[in-house]
Amino acid sequence: MAKYARLRERLIATAVLAPEQLIEAPAADWSDLHLVHTPAYVEAVAAGTLPREVERRIGFPWSPDMVERSRRSVGATIAAARAAIEDGLAANLAGGTHHSFADRGEGYCVFNDVAVAARVLQRDGLAARVLVVDCDVHQGHGTAAIFRDDPNVFTFSMHGAHNFPFKKEHSDLDVALEDGAGDAEYLGLLERHLDDALARHEPDVVFYLAGADPYEGDRLGRLRMTIDGLRRRDQHVLGRCRQRRLPVAISMSGGYAPDIDAIVSIHANTIATAVALAGDPPGLKSRRSDFEFRCSDFESRRSDFEFRRSDFEFRRSGHEPRHSDLKSRRTGPTAGPAGTHGQSAGTRSSSAGTHGRSAGTSVPAD
């Protein structure tokens, strides 16, 4: 989508990012996808044998490029999550494919990037308890269903009550807003319920889906938030996590306003807010005197992702990770096309597996 290239350009033009900070993210391993998705579904995506109905629900036709983009979207979010665990904060200029279920994709989402990244952290012993803060205007019903019976992953969704998906799943905490809800109502509910989710779950890591689609000008949103209100939303979520010394992996998620400049402004504000908060929090000792910021840039058929890391220390939990019982014994295809729907970003390792930063991308994930 045009918004990803324009977002990258805006961040560079306003000196939020430097061009050399754009780094390509790796594709997710097939074995990582099997931590969440069923072997039959992963193999059908890889081979291009998706049932017609599943392809229709995803929203775009299968192609090798689709598969490649989908794997890179997930790989970027995995990278962002790992970077956040080590350094405190990472972000992507896209991502947030929260409509994908274990056995199917929906709503332009092929694989669920946040779910896979959470399982990777648990498998690798990097985090036990995960909080998903989903502020896209559409409920992340795929994420809610995947983690429905997992006490170690808490899903918190703020979304339009009458918006897609029309058949909602049950998150651990759902805050459904009526059509026309504006800044004051939204931010008041967010302040109350975010603190509740953080206190109840005591996570080791937070995934934040910073959707631009609650914006009043969004053609699919049905809410009435202003650009400034969405900036204050980002400040609240990221600020609260910073105060608790929690690592945060950010993805941009959805945004469908006819005015692309408005979408770009909302997403750019999210990244700028993260950069502003990336210094040493009160009472925390930094490991370095400055911070690094990296992002991925995919032109044309590939997409733009962004990576960001901060330099504040964070609290680590003593809990042991819970391995997903969804993990398959199979390693999946050893090669094949990959594709996806939202872009995600951020990583401690580059696509070559070195210690560069990488980020991922994809089509807009609602």
N, C-alpha and C positions, 0 to 999 in steps of 0.2 A: 504493500500500500504506500501511497505517496507520503503519508504522515511520517513514516519511519525515516525516509531520506531527509525530509524537511526538519524533523526533530534533531537529527544528527547535525544538519547544517546550522540550525538555531543555536545549539549548544556550543558549537565551535565559534560561531560568529559573536556570541556574547561572552566568550572566554570562560565558559563553565568547563569546557573540555578543550584539550589540545589535540590536533589531528593525530599525533603519534600515540595517543591513548586509545585508538581504535584497534582492537585485536579480535581475530576470528575465534569463534568457539568451536569445540569439537562436537561431533555427532555422538549422541548417547550410544553406549554399547547395547547390543541386543539383550544381553543378560540383565542390564539395568532395567530395561523396559519390562522384562518378565517379572520383576519384583512387584509390579502392580497389574499389568495387563495379562490376559490369558494367552497361552501359547497359540491357540487357534486364531485369535484376533491379530496378534503380532505377525504371525506368518501370512495371514491374508493381506495385511497392509504391505508387507515386504514383497509378496508375490503378485500383487495386483488382482487378487481373487476375492475382494470384498463383495458380499451380497449387495445387490442393487439397492435394497432398502437401507442398509448401513451407509452406503456411499451417499444416498440421498439425504440422510440425516446429518452427515458430516457437512454437506453443503457445497462441496466442490468435487470434481472428478479426480480419480486416481491418476497419478503420473509418477515417474521416477523422481522428478523435482519435488513433488508433494511429499514423498517419503523422506527425501534428503532434508527438506526444510523441517519436517516434523521431528526427525531425530536431532537435528541441530538445535531446535527450540528447547527440547528436553535437556540436551547436553549443556546448553548455556545456563539453564536454571540450576542444574547440578553444580556447575562451576561456580555460580554465584553463591550457592549455599555453602560450598566448601570454603570460599573466600570469606564469607560472613562469619563462619565458625572461627576461622583463624584471626581475622582482622576486625570484625565488628559489623561491617556493613557492605553489601554488594547490591548492584541493581542492573536492570536490563531495560533497554529502550522498547521492549515489547514483552511477549510472554503472557502467562496466565490462562492456559488452556484448560479451564476448570469445568467444561461441559463434557469432557471425555470420561467414560466409565471404564471399568476393568475390561469389559468384553465388547466395547463399541465406542465409536466417536459420535459426537453431536455438535451442532452449533459452531462449525468451523474449527473444531478441536479434534485432533487425531489421537495424540497421546497426552496424558495428563502430566504436564511438566512438574508442577508442584508436588503431586503425589509421588512421582518417581524420585524426585530429589529428596523428599522426606525419607523415603525408604532407603535410599542410598546412604544418607547420614546415619540412620539407625543400623543398617547392616555393617557399616564401617566403624561403628562405635564412636561416632562424632557427636551424636545427640540421642537422647532417649525420648524426651517429651517435646512435642512439636505443637505450635499454635499457628493456624492459618487464619489470617485476618483478611477477609475478602470484601473489598469495598467497590467491586464492580457492581453496576446497577442490576445485573442479572445474577440470580442465585447460582453459585457453583455447585449444581446438583450432582455432577459427577464426582467431585471431591468429597462431598457429603456422603454419598453412597459408598465410596471406596473405604472411608474411615469410619463407617457407621458403628462398627463393633470394636473399635480399637480405643481403649482408654488412654493410650499414650499420645494420641493425636486429637487435638481439640479444634473443631471447625467453627468459626464465627463468621457469619455472613450478614451484611447489610445490603438490602436489595429492594427493588420495587415489588410490592405485593401483587400487582396485576400484570407484571411483565414476564417475558420468557425466562425460564421454562414455566409453562402453565401448570404442569404437574411437578410440584416442588418435592424435594427430598427433605429429610430432617437433619439439619446440622446440629451440632451440640448447642449452638446458640444462633437462632435466626431472628433478625430484626427486620421486619417487613414494613416498608414505608408506603403510605398511600400516594396516589398520583398527586403531583403538585407540591410535595414536601420540599421546603427550601432550606437555606443555610442554618437558621436557628434551630429548627426541629431536628435536622440531621446531626448537627454537631452536638446538640444536647444529648441525643441518644447515644452517639458514639462515645462521648466522654464517660457516660455512665456504664455502658456495657463493655467497653474495652478494658476499663479497670477491673471489672468483674471477671472477665475472661482471663486476664493476666493473673489475678489473685487466685482464682479457682484452679487454674491448670499449672501454674509455675513452670513455664516452658524453658527448654534449653535453647531454642531457636524459634524465630518468628518468620513466616512467609507473609509478605504484604502485597496484595493485589490492588494496585492504585488505579482503578479504572477511571477514565475520563468521561464515561457515559452518564453519571448522575448530573452532568451539566445541563442547564436549562435549554441550551440550543441543540442538544443531541436529538437526532431524529428517532431514536429507539428508546431513549431514557425515561421519559415521562415524569422526571423530577424537575426541580427548579433551583438547583444549586448554581451559584455564580462561580466564576473562575477564582475569585478571592476566597470564597467558601471552600473550594476544593483544595486550595493552597493551605488553608488553616486545618483542613482534615489531615493533610500530609504532615504538617507540623505537629499535630496532636499525636498521631500514631507513632511517628518516628521519635518524637520527643519523649513519649512515655516509655518506649522501649529503651531509649538511651538512658533514661533515669534509672531503669532497672538493670542496666548493663547487659542487655540482651542482644545477641547478633540478629541482624535482619537481612533477609534476601528480598529485594523488591522486584516486581514485574509491573509493566504498564497496563496490561489487560485491555479492556475495550474502550472505544471512543468512535462515534459515528456521526458527529455533527457535520452538516454540509459545509460549514466554515472550517476548513482544515487548519487554518491558522489558530483557531480557538483550541482545537485538540492539541496542537503542537505546544501552545502556551501552557496548557494544563499539564502535559507530560513534562515539559521543560521545568515547570515549577517544582514538580516532584523531585527531579534530579538535583535542581538547585537547592532545594530544602535539605536533601541528603548531604550535599557538599557542605552546606552551612553548618550542619550538625556534626560534621565529621571530625572536628577538632576534639581536644580532650574534654570529656564531660567533667563536671564538678566532682571532685573527690576521686577521680580515676587517674591512674598514672599511665601515660602513653609509653609505648615501646620505642617510638621514634619521634623525631622532632617535627616530622611532616607526614603527609599521607600520599598515597598513590591512587590514581583513578585510571581505570582501563575500560575500554569498550570495544565491541566488535562491530565491524562494518561490512555488510554484504550488499553489494550492488546488484541491480537488476533482478535476476531470478532468485538471488539470495537476499537476506534481509539485514537490517541494521540492528545490532544489539549493543548493549552498553554495559560496562562493568564498572563497579565502584567499590572501593574499600576504604574503611576508615581506620584510624589508629587508636581506638580506645580499647582497653582491656574489657573483658566481659566475664560474668560469672559462669562457671562451668558446673553442671550438675553431677552429682555422684551416682546418678541412676545408670544402670546398665541398659543398653539399647534393646528394644524388643524387635526381633527379626520378624519380618512380614511372613504370615502364613500363606501369602499369595505368591511367594517366590517359587518359580518353577525349577525343577531339576534340570530342565533343558536349557541349553545355552542359546537357543534360537539360531536363526540363519547366520552364517559367518560373513555373509556379504549380501548386499542388496540395496535397492533404492531407499531413500528415506524422505519423508516430507512432513510438514506440520503446519500448524495454525498459529498461534501466537509466538512472539519472539521472546526468548529469555536471555539473560546475560550474566556475566560475572564469573570469574574463576581464578583459582590459584594456579591452574595449569593451562598451557596453551593447547591448541589442537594437536600439537606434536607431542604433548605430554611433558613439556618443560615447565619451568617455574615462571612463565609469563602469565599475564592475565588474559582471560578470554571471556567472551560473551556470546549470547545466542540470539536467535530471532525466529520470526514466523509471521504468519498472517495474523490479523487482529484476533486475539482471543477474547471472547466476550467476558 
